[in-house]
Amino acid sequence: MKWLTAIIKPFTLDDVRQALSEAGIAGMTVTEVKGFGRQHGHTELYRGAEYVVDFLPKLKIEVAVADEQLEQAIEAISGAARTGKIGDGKIFVSELEQAIRIRTMEVDTDAL
């Protein structure tokens, strides 16, 4: 099993959710986060004063997938979140040792 963590632009969430659903991925966790990468933020004008916004609003999506679903999930996220502009985000893949569904005590891929 794998644990996918994706950082995406907020306006791409609906497309990513739909793409994952079409790929057969049943659930996800979404968290509002702030950060920056190569963008290093941007400058905004507010009431005549210029200020730098260092941390940009992003969404963090976390998804647990079976090994055989990994490539489909990566393609779904990257395809739906890609705008071709800087700041589209990143996908991180980690090994997931164990998953347990609390209600039924199912384990591993049965719990997903």
Secondary structure, DSSP 8 states (H G I E B T S, - for coil): -EEEEEEE-GGGHHHHHHHHHHTT----EEEEEEE-STT--EEEEETTEEEEE-SEEEEEEEEEE-GGGHHHHHHHHHHHH--SSTT-EEEEEEE----B-TTT--BGGGG-
